[in-house]
Amino acid sequence: MAQFAIYRLDGHGLVVDCQSDLLSDLRSRAVAPLREAGEDSVAFSRLNPCIAIDGVAYRVATLFLRSVDRRLLGEQVGSADEIEREIKAALDMLI
């Protein structure tokens, strides 16, 4: 599992793994859900960086960051490495 990998979370759509690779031995991972860019809950752009996946615009909903058992993460479908700085800035703003 790699930081900023995008996974399918069974029954909950797509999530971005925000957890440092230094903590890869833990059974849980800190993930932020991806929400469609037009949703009101993710309108504040600095807190919710935008990324396109298969032509669909999503926002990384850092406000809804949560911990999940890594066994629940499905297949990796992409990477958010291209917006690493924006995600880290959003997490810094949140915390």
N, C-alpha and C positions, 0 to 999 in steps of 0.2 A: 504494500500500500504506500502510495506516495502523496506527499502534500500537494494539493491543488488538482488531484485526479478527480474526475467526475464519474460518479457511479449511479446506477439505478438502485434505489432503496425500495424494496418490495412494498407496494401499496402506498408509497409516498412520493413517487416521481424521482426527479434527479436531485443529487446533492453534490456539493464540493467538499472534499476532505480538506479541512483547514489546519489539521494538526501537524505539528513539526515531525519530521522524520526521525528526530532524536528520541521520540517516544513510541517508536514502532513496536516495542515489546509489549505494550499495553493491549488489553483485549478490546478496549473501546477506542473510538475515533470521534473527534469533534468535527461535525459536519454542518454546513449551511445549505438550506434548500435553495433550489433554483425556482424562481417564480416568473411567470410570463411578464414581460416588461410593462405591459399596460395595467397590471393590477395596482389598485390604490395602496395596498399594504407595502409596496416597495417603490413608491414614487420618489422618495428622497434619494437622489442619484449618488451622492458621495458615500452614503452608508450602504448602498446597494449597487455595486459595480455591474455594468452591463457586459454580457458575452453572448455571442451567437453560436448556436449549435444546430447544425443541419438547416441553416437558413432561418431559424426561429430565434428571436431576441429574448433573452432571459436576463433577470437580475439576480445576483447572488444576495440572498436575503440574510445578511449577517445578524440582523436583529433576532432572527429565529434560530440562531446557533444552538446546537444540542449535541449531546453525546449519544452514540449508538454502539451497540456491540458490532464489532467489525465483521462478524459472521453474517449479519443482516445485509451487508453491502453486496449488491449484485455485480453484474459485469461492469467493467470500466468502459465507458462510452466516449471518453474524451479527456481533455486536460484544460485547466484554466491557467496554465503557466504564463500565457500571454498577458494576463491581467494580475499577475502576482502582486505588483506594487499597489494596485488599486484595492485588492482584497486586504492586504496588510494594513493599508491606511484606514480602511473601513473598520477592521477589527480594532485598531488603535483608538479610533474615534469611539467605538462602542464601549471599550473597556477603559 
